[in-house]
Amino acid sequence: MKYTIVVYIIWNVVAFAVMGIDKYKAQNNKWRISEATLLSIAFLMGGVGSMIGSQFFRHKTKKTKFKILLPISVLCNAVILFLVTGGKSMNL
């Protein structure tokens, strides 16, 4: 279970960074990361990092799709994490 939490934290740091990278690319007219990829990262256990990254970088905050789906991804991630850990305390 300890490794599950560590991997979860690392993946959310990656999700946060991906939001920042896409914001940078948007500002510099570079090839962008697709919305499908950004949302996939969020739903594949990166919801918290994606949501924090979105707010921190002010990226995709006005898009209705992201306003609705990022909080849902966080909720789904929480349910999955609860099921994977068996609802046990997460003592690191």
HELIX and SHEET records of a PDB file:
HELIX    1   1 LYS A    2  GLN A   27  1                                  26    
HELIX    2   2 GLU A   35  ILE A   41  1                                   7    
HELIX    3   3 ALA A   42  GLY A   46  3                                   5    
HELIX    4   4 GLY A   47  PHE A   56  1                                  10    
HELIX    5   5 THR A   64  THR A   85  1                                  22    
END                                                                             
